[in-house]
Amino acid sequence: MASKDIVLETMKKAGTPLNAGKIAELSGLDRKEVDKVMKELKAEGAIVSPVRCKWEPAN
């Protein structure tokens, strides 16, 4: 499974907005990898920030 899929799946399972550190903790991915993937997902519009510094999948 690609890192993007893992990050999105972790966010969906959590059901609440998460920061990058929590995503790394829950998914088992390296924090640097999570930061890189989140940057790509933000550019694509796949994730949104309802609360400062926390992210969730866009609907």
C-alpha positions in Angstrom: 0.0 0.0 0.0 1.3 3.4 -0.9 2.2 5.9 1.8 -0.7 8.3 0.6 -3.2 5.5 1.1 -1.9 4.6 4.5 -2.1 8.3 5.7 -5.6 8.7 4.3 -6.8 5.4 5.8 -5.3 6.3 9.2 -7.2 9.7 9.1 -10.4 8.0 8.1 -10.1 5.4 10.9 -9.4 8.0 13.5 -12.6 9.9 12.8 -11.2 13.1 14.2 -8.6 15.7 12.8 -5.0 14.6 13.5 -1.6 16.2 13.4 1.3 14.7 11.6 2.9 13.3 14.8 -0.3 11.4 15.7 -0.6 10.1 12.1 3.0 8.8 12.2 2.3 7.2 15.6 -0.9 5.5 14.5 0.3 4.4 11.0 3.8 3.3 11.9 5.3 5.4 9.2 8.3 7.7 9.7 7.4 11.3 10.6 9.4 12.7 7.7 7.5 10.4 5.3 4.2 11.5 6.8 5.2 15.2 6.4 6.1 14.6 2.7 2.9 12.8 2.0 0.7 15.4 3.8 2.4 18.1 1.7 1.4 16.3 -1.5 -2.2 15.6 -0.2 -2.6 19.3 0.7 -1.5 20.4 -2.8 -4.0 17.9 -4.3 -6.8 19.1 -2.0 -7.3 15.6 -0.6 -7.0 16.8 3.0 -8.4 19.9 4.8 -7.6 21.6 8.1 -10.8 22.2 10.2 -8.6 23.1 13.2 -5.2 24.7 13.2 -2.4 22.2 12.7 -4.8 19.2 12.5 -5.9 17.6 9.3 -8.7 15.3 8.0 -9.7 13.9 4.6 -11.6 16.3 2.3 -15.2 15.2 1.6 
